């Protein structure tokens, strides 16, 4: 007879499209600046090959730091390959890529618009992956740019993101995923760069979840766990605009007594996404889900921890673009010590966040507001960059515009009500008035069209 645990494992195999790979050692990186340092150190240790794939690789101090070590390895005879997304890295100068190529690095853009495939332009390579020699890897949400490194001297805190370092057989499996996307951008990898067969070196089983267009694999994994968790489901997401089915699963879990929490950015590099995220707050709060908004510069992590067992870290956001359109990469880990570690980090993150709550009002629906925050919980001071100040101004402008739209809607409601009342009380007079107004509007538009036509003909005359 198959146990419930066995059924869950089988369900996760089917939902994720993969089986667990045992025998790995993992390192949890919750500090973006240190994670970038670990990536640079990993590249410097390479002896056979380096495979770097990322949505954004910037030509800034952090990008040049990576370029230095990539060039040094290539000149030492290590085979170095870099795959970047043509849209995500659109701001990176051509000189940056030429510099790498001159040093012997093979560089490929993923799905550039000049390739003439307009129906595939929305398919982006949103993955973040580094594999060295087929036996060590890092995967998560970090891109290569100064936002993730921060600048402590200038008071700029690094973006909050998460990555996992892996040693063991799962690293070779990650290398195979790199090869599949590399092949979509050009010729395949040579066979010797897929020949690594690392021995088991740790206690942890890892599932490699490859997100492909229309695959919805992380969507299915989260849906399955939402229906089976007993204690907790804590989610961190950078650009949360979840499909209705995910919202329904989270709501059902919360109503069944599961401790469901969602942590999202308070300030974001894409203000319109923040507005879209807030639209769904009310339904989640009514179900008892706890919502937190990070108070630091930007929260870019994509993780969840389920009960005291399952951890997901990767590149997939819970929105339609990530779940159904992009190429994404996540790892699902069955490891209680890691789950405890990630849960502790989640508590630290929420301690530096604002909790969003519903406040009851007489004769009106509950109002969404921020819970009171103790002064000692304030996050470290952050000196905003010009880009961050512009995004904050955009959020404020949207809030002002939102208030203006509400006032305009109220005025339009009153005007429509007055017109409706006048039509009921004075039907004949109002009908004649509206008819005259309609004919006058038609005359004005017709005169304008004839005037524009005559002016165009006179301009075209020799």
N, C-alpha and C positions, 0 to 999 in steps of 0.2 A: 504494500500500500504506500502511495507517494505521500510524503509529509507536506504540510503547508509551506515550510521553508523550501522544500524542493520545488513546489509549484511556483513560488516567487522567483527562484533562481531561473527556472525555465522561462517564465514570463519575461524576466529581464533580458535573457538571451535573445528572445524573439523581438522585444521592443527595441533593443539597442543594436541588433544586427551583429552581435559578436558574443564570444564566450570569454569567461575570465581567464586571465593569464597569470599563473601563480609564480611566486618566487622573487618578488621585487622589493627593493628598499626605497622608501619615499622620504622626501624632505618637503615640508610645508613652508612656503615663502609668502608671508603676509605683508612684507615691507617691500614696496616696489623698487626703491633705490638699491636695496641689498640684493633683490632678485636680479636686477640688471647686472650688478657686479658679479653674481654667481654665473650668469650667462657668459659674460666676458671671460671669466676664469675658465669656464668649461671649454670655450673655443680655444683658448691658449693651450689647453692640454691635448688638443686633437693630434693624432698621429697618422690617421689614414684619411678621414673625410669629415667634412662639416656640412650639414644640411640645415639651412636657416630659412624659415618661411614665416612671413608676417604681413598683416594687412597694412600696417603703416611702418615705414622706415624713413625717418626724417634726416635731412641734411642739416643737423644742428650739432651741438657739442656731444650729445649722447650718440647720435648716428655716426659721427666721426670717430668716437671712441670705439664703436663696433668696427668701423671700416679699418681702423689701424690694426686691430688684432686679426681681422679677416685677411687683410693684405699680408701681414707677417706670416700667417699660416700658409697662404697660397705660395709665397716665395720660398717657403721651406719644403715645398713639394706636396703639401696636403691638398687633396681635392676639395675645393670649397665651392658650394653652390648656394645661390641666394634666389629665392622666389618671393616677389612682392606683388601686391595687388595694384593694378594700374590706376584704379580710382582712389583707393585709400592713400596711396603714396603720390598722388598727383602733384603735390607741392614740392616734391623732392627734385632738385636740379638734375639735369642730364649729366652735368659734370661729376656728380657723386657716383653715378653708375659707371661712367667712363673710367673713373679712377679705379674702381674695383676691377673692371675688365682688364685694364692695363696691367694690373698686378697678377692676373691669371685666374680671377674669380669668374665663374660662369654665372651670369645674372639673367633672369627671365622675368618679364612682367606677366601677370595673369590677366587674361581677358582685356587687353587694351582696346579702346574704341576704334583705333585705326585698322583693326583686323577685319572690320566689315561684318560683324555678327550682331546686328541691332537687336534681335530678339533675345540675345543672351547678355545684354548689357547689365541687367539687374543681378546676374549671377556673379557674386563677388567671392573672392578668397579671403574670408574673414578669420582664418586660422592664425594661431600664434604658436610656433613650434621651433625647437632647436634640438637636433640630434647630432651627437658626436661619436664617431667610430661604431655606431650601431649598438652601443651598450650603455650609453648615458643620454638623458634627454631632459628637457624642460618644456612644460606645456601649461597654458593658462590663458589669462586675459591681457598680458602686457604687450604693448607695442614698443617700438624702439624710438624714443623721443624724449625730449627734456621734460615733458609733463610728468612722465613716470619717474624721472630721476630727481626732480625738484632742484632747488638751489638754496641750501640752508643759509649761505652767507647773505643772500638777498631776502631771506624770510619767506621763501616760496616752498611750501610743503609739497612732497611728491603726491601724485594721485594714489589713492588707495586701491590696490589691485592684489590679485592672488595668483600664484603659480605653484606648480608641483615639480620638484626634481625627482627623476626616476633613474634607478640603476637596475639592470636585469633584463629578462626576456621581453618585458613590455616595451623597452626602448627599441628593440629590433622591430616590433610590431608598429611602433610609431614611425620608424624609418620607412616601412612599407607603405604607410599612408602618405608620407611625403612623396614617395615615388609615384603614386597614383595621380596626385595633383600635378606634380612636375611633368608627367607625361601629357597632361591636358594643355600644357603651355609649350610643348615642343617634343623633341626626341626623348626616348626613355633613358632612365639611368643605366649605366653599365652594370652588368650582373654582379661584379665584384663588390659594388657598393651596397648590395643587399645580402651579402654573404655572412653577416655577423650572426653568431649563435651564442649569445652570452649565457653563462651558467646562472642558475638560481642563486640569489645572494641576499634574500630577505623573506619575510613572512607574508607579504601582502599580495593579494590577487587583484588584478586591475582589468577592467573592461575598457577598450579603446572604442569610443563612440564617434564614428565619422558622420558628420552631418553633410548630406548631399541635397541638392534641390529636390523638393517634394518628398523627401524622406521622413521628416518630422520625427526623428529618432529620439532626441532629448524630450520632445513633447510627449511621446509615448512613455518614455521612462518616468518622467515626472508624474504623468497621469496614473501609471501603475503604482508608484510609491505613494501617491496621495490617497489611493484607495486601500492601502495595506498598512501604512504606518499606524502605530498605536500611541506614541507619546508626543513626538515633535516633528515639525517640518519647517526649518528655518531657511529662508531664501534671501540671497543677495543678488540684485540685478541692476545693471547700469542703465538700461533703456527698456523699462518694463511697460509694454503695451500688450498684455496677454490676450490670446484668442479666448472667446467665450467658454470653450470647453475647459481650458485651464482654470479660468476663474471659477467655473462650476465645481471642478474637482477640489480646489482649495476651500471653497465655501462649504462643501459637503464634509470635508475633513474637519474643519473647525467646528461645525455644528455637531459632529460626532464626538467632540471632546479633545481632538488633537490640538496641541499648542502650535498654531500656525503663525509665523512672523514673516514679515516682508521688509527688507531694508533696501532703500533706493537713494539716489543722490538728492541732496537739497539744492545744490547748484550743479548745472550740467553744461556740457559743451554744445548740446543741441536743445535749446530752450523749448522748441515746439514739442519735443518728446516729453519733457516734464509736464507740460500742460495736458498732453494726452494721458499720461500716467495718472494724474490727479482726477481725471474724469471718472475713473473706476474705483476711487477710494470708498465711496459711500457704501457700495454693495459689500466690499470686503469688511469694512468696519461693522456694518450691521450683523455680519455673520460671526463676529467675535475675533476676527483676524487682527493682530497687532501690526501697525504700520509705523515705520521709522524713516526719517529723512536725515541723511548724513550731513553734518555741519562743516566738514572739511572742504578742500578745494574741488574735489571730484571723486566720486566713488565709481570705479570702473570694473570691479570684480563681478564675476558670474559664477556663483556657487550655490549649492544647497547641502544641508546636512539633514538626514532623515533618521529619526530615533537616535540610537547611540551606535549606529552601524554604518550607514551609507553616506558617502561624501561624493559630490560631483564638483569638479573644477574644470573650467574650459573657456571657450570663446563664445558660446551660444548665449545670446540674450533671449528673454521670453517675449519675443515679438514675431510677427509674421515674416519679416525679412530674414531673421536668423533661422527660424524654424523651418521655413519652406523654400527659401530662395538661395541662400548662401551656401558655400562650402564652409563647414565649421568643424571644430575638433574639441572633444571633451573626454575626460576620463572619469569613470565611475568606479569608486573604490569601496571594497568591503573590508573595513578596518576599524575596529573600535578605538584604539589609541588615537588614530588620525581624526575620527569623528569627535572625540572628546576635545582634541586640540582645536579643531575648526569651530566647535561650539564655544569654546572659551574665547576665541578671537571674535566670534559673533557678539558675545556679551560685551567685549571691550568696544566694538564698533557701535553697538546700540547705546552704550553709555556716553558716547560722543555724538549722539544723534538727537533729533527732536522726535518725540513720539506724536503721531497725529491721532486725534481722538474726535469723537462726536460729542457735542454739548447740547443737551436738551433745551428747547425753547417752548414757551407757552404759545399754543395755537399756530406754530410754525414747525416745519421739519427741523431735525437736529442740524446744527451747524458744525462744519469741519474746522477744527482749529488745532493749534499745537498745545501739547501738555506743558505744564510748568517744568522748567529745567533748573536744577540747582546750580548756583554759580560755580561750584567747584568742578562741575562736569564740563565746563567750557573747553573746546578743543584748543590745540596750540594755535597761536597767532599765525595768520597766513597773509603774506603780502601778495595781493592779486596782480597778475600780469595784465597787460593791456587787453589781451584777448578775453581774459576772464572778466575784466571790468565791462567790456562790451557786451558779453553774454548776460551779465547781471543786469545791465541797463535794458537789454532786450526783454528779460523776464519782467522787470518793473513796467516797461512800456506795455507789455501784453496785459499786465494786471490793470493798468490805467485804461487801456483800450477795452478790457473786459467790463470795467465799471461803466464806461461810456456806452458800450453796446447794451448793457442792461437798462440804462436810462433811456436810450433810443427805443428799445423794445417796449418799455413802459409807456413812453409817449405814443408809439404806434398803436399800442393796445387801446389807450384812451381815445385816440382819434378814430380808430375803427368802431369803437363802441358808440361814439357820438354820431358818426355817419349812419350807423345802423339804426339808431334811435330816430334820427331825422327822416330816414326813409320810411319808417313805420308811421310817424306822425304826419309827415307831409309828402306822401308818395308821389303825387303829380309834380309838385314843384321841384323835388329833389331829382326826379327822373329827367325833367327838362334840363336842370342844371348840369347833371352828369353828362347828358347827351351833348350839350353845348361845349362842355369842357373836353369831351372826347373828340368832337369834330375840330375844335380849335387846336388841339394837340396834333391831330392828323395833318391839319393845314401847315403847322409850323415845321413838322418833320418833312413833309413833301416839298415845301419851299426850300428847306435846307439842302435836300437831296438834289433838286434842280440847280440850285446855286453852285454846289460843289461840282456838278457835272459840267456846267457852263465854264467854270474856272479851269477845270482840267482840260477841256477842249481848247480854250484860249492859250493855255500854257503849251499845249502840244502843237499849236499852229506854227508853220514855218515863218 
